């Protein structure tokens, strides 16, 4: 027998054994831990900022350059200085597990320091030089995946109450969309608005291509599914006409959050984060304090209230970060006392 025939037979047998031993590609609905699932980017929202917006998306890390950590209006002694996104969680060792810490502006914000304005997206939708987004993926298993698109702004302008006074002005602002996927297909989308928000089926939403559209409220950055006027005096009741307290949305600058984002996976059982890229900082995600000043007392000359009603305060406290946004949800909506998760099937206000 020819030695070449023997070698050929051996080669074919070896090749067959190798093919059988090589694992087949994982279906899209299996848990993905090493790479960002492609559908998280394919279906990522795009955001229309208001034409008259003054406070654009901001670099998350830059916020630490312009603030100092305080508890009860007093700077913490002995904290790691400078603070960075790689050590921000060290503040959790102070106070009440870090929850009473406020990243307080080193500038008087009534002087409108320029860093509060953030970065206006360019013609491509990019916030040049600013990483303003954290995309956090929670894979529940069985094909169910929640992707959170966390948007950061250095300042929140809450609007004018009853045409009398500006209200809800605060340093730091976190808003988000969350898209729920089943086997790689988007099914529902959450739009955060102030203290709560709205949910819609993916199919009913306005889209650019396959990407759902978000309209950002002027100054407040509350997320809406349609443009126009939104009275939000009553939480979770988005009235279509101007009222006591109103957000306005329209097509100003188009922002693509993908172009300036960190990507992470979230392990709900361990409550830990893992960066999809080793260059991304992770420690900051564990920080439990606030991302802005503590609400100024009435004794502060900057503070004003209408008829002494605290709910009408001009300046309010800064928000908590992604860790406090209920990243392991049963429904697309976060749990809130007195609210039912109503997933709208029609695109309404």
N, C-alpha and C positions, 0 to 999 in steps of 0.2 A: 504494500500500500504506500502511496506517495506520502512523504512526510508533510507535504503542504496540505493534503486533505485532512491529515490528523490534526495539524495546527489549526485549520479552519474550523474543524469540529470543536476543538478546545475553545477557540475564540467565541464561537456562537454560544456554547454552554456557559462560558464566563459572563458574556454579555447578558444572557437571559437571567442568570443568577443576580447580577447587579441591578437589573431593572426591577426584579421582584423584591429585592431588598430595599430599594430606594422609596422613601415615603412619598405618597401622593400629595399634591398641593392641598393645603387646608381650605375647606369651603369658607366663603366670606363670613358666615355666621359663627365660625369658631372664634374663641377668644384670641385677640391679637394683642400681644404684650410688648413686642419689640419694634413695631413700626406703626405709625399713625394709620388707622384704617383710611383707605383712599376716599371713602364716601364722606368722611368728616370734612374734608376739604372740598370735594365736589359740590356738596350741598350747603356749604357755609353761607351764612347770611351776608348780604351787602347792606350798607347803612346810608340812608340819605340824611345828612345833617341839614339843619334849618338854614335858609339863605342868610339870615341875620345873626347866625351863631357867633358868639364871642369866645366861648370856652370849648376848645377842640380837644380831641383825644390827646392824652399826655403820656410821656414815658414813665413807666411804673417806677423804675429805679431812681429817676431824677427827683421824685417826690421826697426821697430821703435826704437829698442834698439841701432841700429848702425847709426842712422841718426838724424839730427836736422832740424827743419823747418826754411827755409830762404826765404826772398824776396829780389831780386836783390843782392844776395850774402851776405846778412846781416841777422843774426839770429833774429827772431821775439822776441820782449820783452813781457813778461807776459803770455806766453802761458802755458797751463796746462802741467806740467812736473811732472812725466813722461807721455809721450804720450802712449796710449794703443789703442787697437781696440775698446774699449768701449768709448773713448772720442775723437778719431781722427777727427770727424766732427766738433769739436769746432774750428778747424783752419779755417773753412769757414767764421768766423767773422772777419778775418784779410784780408788786401789787397783788391783785387777786388773779393769779395765773395769767397776767398780761391783759385781762379783759378791761381793766380800767385805765389803760394807757391810751393817750391821744398823741398822734404825730402832729405837733403844733407848729404852725408857720413861724419861721424866724422873722418874717416881715409882717408889718401891719397890713392886713389884707384890704383894708379900706383905701389904701394907696394904690391898689390894683397892680401889684408887681407883675411883670410880663410873664413869669413862669406859669401863672395861673391860666394863661390863654391857650396853652398846649400847642399843638402843631396842626395846621390846616392841611388836609390831604391835598396832594398834587393832582395833576391831570390823570394820573394812573390809579388814583385812589390810595396812594401810599402816604403815611405820615413819616416823612423822611427823617431819619435819625431818632425816631421814637418807637419803642416797643410798647404798645398801648393795650395789648390783648393777651389774655391767658386762655388757651383752649384746653379744656380738661375733659378727658374721656373716661366715663365709668361704664365698664363692661359688666353687666349683670349676669351674663351667661344665657344660654339658650337663644342666642341671636339678638337679645335685647341690649341695646347700647344707648346711653345718654351722652350727648356731647354738649358741653357748656362753653359758650362764647362770652367770656368776661371782658367787658369794655371799661377802660379806666380813663377818667378825666381828673385834672388837678383841682377843678372847682365846679361847684353846683350853684346855679342861679335859679331859685325856685319860683320866680314870677312875682306878680303884683296882686295883692289881695284886695278885692273890692275897689281897685283903682286908688288905694290909699297908701299902701306901704309894701315894699319888697319883703318877701318872707323866704324862709328856708334857704338862706345862703350858707354854704359850708365848704370848707376845704376838703378835697377828696370826694370822688364820686364813682361808685361801682354800679353798673347796670349790666344786664345780660340777656341773651337769648339761650334757650336750651332746645335742642332738636332730639327727639326720640326716634331711634331707628329700630326696625325689626328686620333681621337678616339683610342689613345693608340698605334697606329702603326707608326713607323718612316718612313718618306717620303723623307726628304732632309737633307743634312748635310753641314754646313759651316765650312771652314778651314781658320782661320785668318793667314795672311802672311804679316808681316811688316805693311804697311799702308792700305792694303786691303785684298784680299784673293780669294778663289775659292769655288764654291758650286757644289755639286754632288747629284744625287739621291741616296738614301740609298741603293737601290738594286744593284747598280753597284760597290759598295765599297768592298775592301778587309775587311774581318772580322775574328775575333777569336770567334767562336760560332756565336752569333748574334751581338757581339759588334764591331762597326766599328774601323778600325785601323788608327791611326795617326802616321806619321813620323815627328819627330821634327828636324828642321835644326840645324846643329852644331853651338852652341854658340848663334845664333840668335833666335832659338826656333820657327821659323815660322813653321806652320803646313801644311803638305803635305799629299796627299792621297796615294802616292806611294814613294818607296825609290829610291835613285839614286842621280843624279846631277840636280840642278835647278838654272838656271840663272834668277835672278830677277831684272835685270837692269831696265827693263820696267815694271812698276806696272801693275799687273793683266795679264801679259804675261809671263807665266812660261816656258821658253825655256829649252829643255832637256839637252843641252850640256853646258860645262863650258864656261863662258864668262867674261864680265867685272866685275860682282859681283855675286858670286855663293854661294848657300846653298848646303850642302851635307847631305844626309840622309841615314840611314842604320839601321840594327837591332843590337843595342848595348844592353843597359839595357832596360828591359820592365817595364814600369811604369803603375800602376793601380791608376788612380786619385781618385777612390772611397775610397781608404784606408786611405786617409788623406784629408778629405773635410768637409767644412761647407755646409749646405743645407738651401736654402732660397726660399720663394715665393716672387714675385714682383707684386705690385699693380700699374699698369701703370697709372691709372687715378689719384691716389694720389701720385705717385712717391715715394712709401715707400716699405720697405722690412720687412718681418717677418720671423724669424728663425723657422725652423721646430722643433728645439730642443732649449729649453729656455736657455741652457748653451752657445749657440753660440752668439758671439758678433755681433751687427748689425750696430752700429754707424759708423764704418769705411767705410761702403758701401756708405755713403752720402758724404764722403770727395771728394772735387772737385779739389784738387791740384795734383801735380805730385809726382810720387813715386821714384824720384831719383834727382841727381844733376841738376842744370841749366847748359846749355851748356857753357863750359868755353870760355872766350873771347880769341881772338888771342894774347892778352898781357900775357896770362897765359902760362908759359913755357911748360906745359903739352899738349897744343893744337897745332895741326898741320893741315895744309890744303895743297892740291896739287894745285900749281899755284894760290894760294889765292882764290880758288873757295869754297864758304861756304858749298856747297853740299858734299864736300869731307872731311868735318871735322872729325878728329879722334874721338873726344868726342862730343856727342850730349846730349840733355836734356832728363830727365827721362820721362816715359809715364804717361798718366792718367790711372785711375783705372776703375773698372767695370761700374761705373755710367756713364761713357762717351762712352760706347760701343753699344749704340742704342739698348736698351733692349726691346723696343716695336716696332718691325719691321713689315712692311707690307709684305715684302718678306723675304726669308731666308738670303739674302745678306743685309748688311747695305747700306744706301743711301750714294752715293759718286758722286760728280760732274763729269759728263762725262762718267760714267760707267753704263752699263746695267747688270741686274742680269741674268747671263747666268748659268743655272743649267745644268751641264754636265751629260749626260746619259751613257758615256763611261769613263772607268778609264784610263785617260791619264795624262801626266805631267801637 
